[in-house]
Amino acid sequence: MPRKRSRLLSLPPVALLLLPIAACGGTADADGDGKTVTVTVGYQSKTINTVTAGTLLRSLGYFEDELAARGKKDGVSYKVDWQDYATGAPITAQMTAGKIDIGSMGDFPLLINAARGKALKQPTRLVAVTGYNMRGGLNTVVTAPGSPLRSLADLRGKKVSTSVGSAADGTLVRALRQAGIDPDKGIQKLNQQPSVGASALAAGSADALSQFVAWPGKLAFEGRATALYDGAELNLPTFHGVTVRERFANERAGVLDDFLRAQRRATDHLRAQPVAAAESVAETTGLPAEVVYLYNGANGIATFDPELRPELIAALKEDVPVLKAAGLVRDVDVDAFVDPAPLKRAVRDSAYPKAGTVKPELWLNGETSTRTFDSPKELLKAANGADVRAAYVPDALTGTPWFAHKSVWVADDSELHAFVTRASAEKFTGRNAGARIISYADAVRLAS
């Protein structure tokens, strides 16, 4: 995919938040001929639970289709300028400079988007959700393979890489506090973009990495990381959403409606054809399809639904104090930022049924659909000797799906349980007499 290059990408998130606003009238004004309108969309191709407003939507061409139909009615030619970034911070910088009309980012960056927009008199609105996890499982803390670190308590005094102002940083801060560690003084926090942090972990210059989808899963799948902390242990919703410049929303309401209808169509496609969607996103981004499916699959970590659910908005309000304590915002009026009207106007019955219980899932090579099972034991039995592309099992405590061969397995009488982290497995064995941690190979043997 052609990538929009920008000097903003080389700046750390905090620096991006401080960029001055540029004098700009907005990208969706008519071009010089008066008959062409360019709509600029900022997205994060590798933050794959935003794909219905970015990577997948772009590849499907649904937004362009909607705009073409509008253009025939009003005699205007519309074109879309897709701009790809690594994090939400540069999207916010460009939106508050009037250079991006619609953007997608995580819950913490959304709040910074709201605060910066208001401060710079370029207000923005949250108009839709892309993907969410009601427990917070989209964020994970990982360590290098073979690391002696076994729990959050072991991070005291260690170097931890994260992206300040991101949802992953929010998870790290909250998790450390629960573990009795001061997130400001108890660790050495390295403010790095995800790819830089991954390199630092591999080089040993960082002891741990706290990041958002899809970095933890990617590194674990590739054998470059081991999960230390599952964000779902916080039991606080986390999500990504769509934000729009208020001026654009007012002046081009019909175009915003087109975007939201296109996003809903892309969501329908992903939910109806999750394997095909994962393959498409993988081809575009270079991410392994097995990693994309871990998050975006039928039983993936992310649930795709554009609805602005009350539970998600309530969680957004709980995020504000965390950002205030970090000095990243003064305050955010969440109720003024959230605007459900455009989605209700554009899409009838926008909400999908709530996510159900996650089931073990098996993806075999050569197949275009997956198989689900009622228990991890049944999945392992079916996988034994099969040509397995990927196998996914939910954490027995949090429900977070993880790769079966990267999970920590526990035998409890005749039952087999999987866990994202060793700390969770040890918590389980400590509460259940006779339960013991076993290897993946032993789990497969016992299941068969």
C-alpha positions in Angstrom: 0.0 0.0 0.0 1.3 3.5 -0.8 2.0 5.2 2.5 1.7 8.9 3.1 5.0 10.1 4.3 5.3 12.8 6.9 7.9 14.3 9.2 5.3 13.9 12.0 6.0 10.2 12.1 9.5 10.7 13.4 8.2 12.7 16.4 7.3 11.0 19.7 3.6 11.2 20.7 4.0 14.0 23.3 5.8 16.2 20.8 3.0 15.6 18.3 0.5 16.8 20.9 2.3 20.1 21.1 2.4 20.9 17.4 0.9 24.3 16.6 -2.2 24.6 14.5 -1.6 25.5 10.8 -3.8 28.1 9.0 -5.8 25.9 6.8 -9.4 26.0 5.6 -10.0 22.3 5.6 -9.3 19.5 3.1 -12.9 18.9 2.1 -13.3 22.2 0.4 -13.8 22.1 -3.4 -10.7 21.9 -5.4 -9.7 24.6 -7.9 -12.2 23.6 -10.6 -15.1 23.9 -8.1 -16.4 20.5 -9.1 -14.0 18.1 -7.2 -14.0 17.6 -3.5 -11.2 15.7 -1.7 -12.1 14.0 1.6 -9.0 13.1 3.7 -9.1 10.1 6.0 -6.4 9.4 8.5 -6.1 5.7 9.7 -3.7 3.2 11.2 -3.3 0.3 8.9 -1.5 -1.9 11.5 -3.9 -1.0 14.3 -6.2 -3.7 13.0 -9.3 -3.2 15.1 -9.8 0.0 13.1 -9.9 -1.7 9.8 -13.6 -1.1 9.2 -12.8 2.6 9.1 -9.4 2.2 7.5 -7.5 -0.7 5.9 -10.4 -3.0 5.1 -12.7 -0.2 4.2 -10.1 1.2 1.8 -9.5 -2.1 0.1 -13.2 -2.8 -0.4 -13.9 0.7 -1.9 -17.2 1.1 -0.2 -16.6 4.8 0.7 -15.7 5.6 -2.9 -18.9 3.8 -4.0 -21.0 5.8 -1.7 -19.4 9.1 -2.8 -19.8 8.2 -6.5 -23.5 7.8 -6.0 -23.6 11.2 -4.2 -21.6 12.8 -6.9 -24.1 11.7 -9.6 -26.8 13.5 -7.6 -25.1 16.8 -6.9 -22.8 17.1 -9.9 -19.6 17.0 -7.9 -16.7 14.6 -8.2 -15.4 13.2 -4.9 -12.1 11.6 -4.2 -10.6 10.1 -1.0 -7.0 10.8 0.2 -6.2 7.9 2.6 -3.3 8.8 5.0 -1.7 6.0 7.0 -0.1 6.6 10.4 1.5 4.4 13.1 -0.4 5.9 16.0 -3.3 8.3 16.7 -1.2 11.3 17.7 -0.2 12.4 14.2 -3.8 12.0 13.0 -4.9 14.4 15.8 -2.2 16.9 14.9 -3.3 16.8 11.2 -7.0 17.1 12.2 -6.4 20.1 14.4 -4.5 21.7 11.5 -7.5 21.2 9.3 -5.7 18.7 7.1 -7.6 15.5 8.0 -11.4 15.3 8.0 -12.1 11.9 9.5 -9.7 9.8 11.6 -9.7 6.6 13.7 -7.8 5.9 16.9 -8.0 4.3 20.3 -9.9 5.5 23.4 -7.1 7.4 25.1 -6.0 9.1 21.8 -9.6 10.0 21.2 -9.7 12.0 24.4 -6.5 13.8 23.5 -8.1 14.5 20.1 -11.1 16.0 21.8 -9.0 18.1 24.2 -6.7 19.4 21.4 -9.5 20.2 19.1 -11.3 22.2 21.7 -8.1 24.1 22.8 -7.2 25.0 19.2 -10.8 25.9 18.3 -11.0 23.0 15.8 -13.4 20.8 17.7 -13.9 17.2 16.9 -16.7 14.7 17.5 -16.7 10.9 18.2 -19.3 9.5 15.8 -18.7 5.7 15.8 -16.8 2.8 17.3 -14.8 0.4 15.2 -13.8 -2.5 17.5 -14.0 -3.0 21.2 -13.3 -5.5 24.0 -15.4 -5.1 27.1 -12.7 -6.3 29.5 -9.7 -4.5 28.0 -8.1 -7.4 26.2 -6.9 -5.3 23.3 -3.8 -4.2 25.2 -1.0 -6.5 26.5 2.3 -6.3 28.3 4.9 -8.6 26.9 8.5 -9.6 27.7 11.3 -11.2 25.7 11.3 -15.0 25.4 13.2 -16.5 28.3 12.9 -13.4 30.4 13.0 -14.0 34.2 10.0 -11.6 34.6 6.9 -13.5 35.6 4.4 -10.8 36.8 3.8 -7.1 36.9 5.5 -7.0 40.3 8.7 -7.9 38.6 8.6 -4.7 36.5 9.7 -2.6 39.5 12.7 -0.6 38.5 12.7 -2.1 34.9 12.6 -0.4 31.6 9.2 -0.6 30.0 8.5 0.7 26.4 5.1 2.1 25.6 3.5 4.9 23.6 2.6 7.7 26.0 -1.0 8.8 25.6 -2.1 5.5 24.0 -4.6 3.0 25.3 -1.7 0.6 25.9 0.0 3.2 28.2 -3.3 3.6 30.0 -3.5 -0.1 30.6 0.1 -0.1 31.9 -0.5 2.8 34.3 -3.6 1.1 35.7 -2.1 -2.3 36.0 1.0 -1.0 37.8 -1.1 0.9 40.3 -3.1 -2.3 41.0 0.2 -4.1 41.6 1.3 -1.4 44.0 3.9 0.2 41.7 4.0 3.9 41.1 3.8 4.2 37.2 5.9 7.4 37.3 8.6 6.4 39.7 8.4 2.6 40.0 9.6 1.9 36.4 11.7 3.5 33.8 9.2 4.3 31.1 10.4 4.6 27.5 8.1 6.6 25.3 8.4 4.9 21.9 6.4 4.1 18.9 5.3 0.4 18.7 7.9 -0.7 16.1 10.7 1.1 18.0 9.6 -0.5 21.3 9.5 -4.0 19.6 13.1 -3.4 18.5 14.1 -2.2 21.9 12.6 -5.4 23.4 14.6 -7.6 21.0 17.8 -5.7 21.6 17.4 -5.9 25.4 17.3 -2.1 25.9 13.7 -2.6 27.1 12.7 -5.2 29.7 9.0 -5.2 28.7 6.7 -3.7 26.1 3.1 -2.5 26.7 1.3 -2.1 23.4 -2.0 -2.2 21.6 -3.4 -4.5 18.9 -1.8 -6.1 16.9 1.8 -5.7 18.3 1.6 -8.1 21.3 0.0 -10.9 19.2 2.4 -10.4 16.3 5.5 -10.6 18.5 4.2 -13.6 20.4 3.3 -15.4 17.2 6.7 -14.8 15.7 8.4 -16.1 18.9 9.8 -12.7 19.8 7.7 -12.1 22.9 5.9 -13.8 25.8 2.8 -12.3 27.4 3.3 -11.0 30.9 0.0 -9.2 31.5 -3.4 -9.5 29.8 -5.2 -6.2 29.7 -8.5 -8.0 30.3 -7.5 -8.5 33.9 -8.4 -4.8 34.4 -12.0 -5.7 33.4 -12.4 -2.2 31.9 -13.7 -1.7 28.3 -11.3 -0.5 25.7 -12.1 0.4 22.1 -11.2 2.3 19.0 -13.5 4.8 17.3 -14.0 7.3 14.5 -13.6 11.0 15.1 -14.5 13.8 12.7 -13.8 17.6 12.5 -16.9 19.4 13.7 -16.7 21.9 10.8 -16.5 19.0 8.3 -19.4 17.2 10.0 -21.6 20.4 9.7 -20.6 21.4 6.2 -20.4 17.9 4.7 -23.0 16.0 6.7 -24.0 13.9 3.7 -20.4 12.9 3.1 -20.0 11.9 6.8 -23.2 9.8 6.4 -21.6 8.1 3.4 -18.5 7.2 5.4 -20.6 5.8 8.2 -22.7 3.7 5.8 -19.5 2.5 4.2 -18.1 1.6 7.6 -21.2 -0.4 8.4 -20.9 -2.2 5.1 -17.3 -3.0 5.9 -18.3 -4.3 9.3 -21.0 -6.5 7.8 -18.3 -7.9 5.4 -15.9 -8.6 8.2 -18.4 -10.3 10.4 -19.8 -12.4 7.5 -16.5 -13.3 6.0 -13.9 -13.1 8.9 -11.3 -15.3 7.3 -11.4 -13.5 3.9 -11.3 -10.1 5.7 -8.2 -11.3 7.7 -6.5 -12.4 4.6 -7.2 -9.1 2.9 -5.9 -7.1 5.8 -2.8 -9.3 6.1 -2.0 -8.9 2.4 -2.4 -5.1 2.7 -0.4 -4.6 5.9 2.2 -7.4 5.8 0.9 -8.7 9.1 0.5 -12.5 9.4 -3.1 -13.4 8.7 -3.0 -15.6 11.8 -2.3 -12.6 13.9 -5.0 -10.5 12.2 -7.5 -13.3 12.8 -6.5 -13.5 16.5 -8.0 -10.0 17.0 -10.5 -9.7 14.1 -11.8 -13.3 13.8 -15.2 -14.7 14.5 -14.1 -15.4 18.1 -11.4 -12.7 18.1 -10.3 -10.4 20.8 -12.1 -7.4 19.1 -15.8 -7.2 18.6 -16.6 -5.0 15.6 -19.7 -2.8 16.0 -20.0 1.0 15.2 -22.6 1.6 18.0 -21.6 4.1 20.7 -22.5 1.8 23.5 -23.2 3.4 26.9 -20.7 1.0 28.5 -17.9 2.3 26.2 -18.8 5.9 26.8 -18.8 5.3 30.6 -15.3 3.7 30.2 -14.1 6.7 28.2 -15.1 9.0 31.1 -13.0 6.8 33.5 -10.0 7.3 31.2 -10.0 11.1 31.6 -8.4 11.1 35.1 -5.6 8.9 33.9 -4.7 11.3 31.1 -5.0 14.3 33.5 -2.6 12.7 36.0 -0.1 12.2 33.1 -0.5 15.9 32.2 -1.7 15.1 28.7 -5.1 16.8 29.1 -6.6 19.4 31.5 -10.1 18.1 31.2 -12.4 16.6 28.5 -16.2 17.1 28.2 -16.9 13.5 27.0 -20.7 14.2 26.7 -20.0 17.1 24.3 -17.4 15.1 22.4 -19.7 12.1 21.7 -22.2 12.6 19.0 -24.4 9.6 18.2 -26.7 11.6 15.8 -24.7 11.0 12.5 -24.7 7.3 13.0 -28.4 7.1 13.8 -29.1 9.3 10.8 -26.9 7.3 8.4 -27.5 3.7 9.5 -30.7 2.1 10.6 -30.4 -0.3 13.5 -26.6 0.3 13.7 -26.0 -2.0 16.7 -25.1 -5.7 16.5 -25.9 -8.2 19.2 -23.5 -8.1 22.1 -20.5 -10.4 21.9 -21.1 -13.8 23.3 -18.8 -16.4 25.0 -15.6 -16.9 23.1 -15.0 -20.5 21.9 -11.9 -22.3 20.9 -11.3 -22.0 17.2 -9.2 -24.0 14.7 -8.0 -22.8 11.3 -6.7 -25.5 9.1 -4.5 -24.9 6.1 -6.4 -24.8 2.8 -9.7 -24.0 4.4 -11.6 -20.8 4.0 -13.6 -21.1 7.3 -12.7 -22.1 10.8 -14.1 -24.7 13.2 -15.2 -24.0 16.7 -15.3 -26.3 19.8 -16.9 -26.3 23.2 -13.7 -26.8 25.1 -9.9 -26.4 24.7 -9.5 -30.1 25.2 -11.8 -30.8 22.1 -9.8 -28.3 20.1 -6.4 -29.9 20.9 -7.8 -33.4 20.1 -8.9 -32.2 16.7 -5.6 -30.3 16.1 -3.4 -33.3 16.9 -2.1 -34.6 13.6 -4.0 -32.1 11.5 -2.5 -29.5 9.1 -3.0 -26.6 11.5 -2.6 -23.0 10.4 -3.6 -21.5 13.7 -5.5 -22.6 16.8 -7.0 -20.1 19.3 -8.1 -20.7 22.9 -9.7 -18.3 25.4 -8.0 -17.5 28.7 -9.8 -19.5 31.4 -10.0 -16.4 33.6 -10.5 -13.4 31.3 -11.8 -15.0 28.1 -9.1 -13.4 26.0 -8.3 -15.5 22.9 -4.6 -16.4 22.4 -2.6 -18.8 20.3 -2.9 -22.3 21.6 0.8 -23.1 21.2 1.8 -19.9 23.0 -0.7 -20.2 25.9 0.2 -21.5 29.3 -1.6 -24.8 29.9 -3.0 -26.2 33.1 -4.2 -29.8 33.8 -6.9 -29.9 36.4 -8.1 -33.5 36.9 -9.4 -34.5 33.4 -9.8 -30.8 32.3 -7.4 -28.7 30.4 -7.3 -24.9 30.7 -5.4 -22.3 28.8 -4.0 -18.9 30.0 -2.5 -15.9 28.2 0.1 -15.5 31.0 2.0 -17.6 33.4 0.9 -15.4 36.3 -2.8 -16.1 35.6 -2.0 -19.9 35.3 -0.3 -19.7 38.7 -3.2 -17.8 40.2 -5.5 -20.7 39.0 -3.3 -23.5 40.3 -3.0 -21.7 43.6 -6.8 -21.8 44.0 -7.3 -25.3 42.7 -5.6 -28.1 44.6 -4.1 -30.7 42.2 -4.0 -28.4 39.2 -0.6 -28.2 37.6 1.1 -26.2 34.8 2.1 -28.4 31.9 3.7 -27.9 28.5 1.7 -27.5 25.3 3.0 -30.8 24.0 1.7 -32.5 27.2 -1.7 -30.8 26.8 -2.0 -32.1 23.3 -1.0 -35.6 24.5 -3.5 -35.5 27.4 -6.3 -34.3 25.1 -5.7 -37.2 22.7 
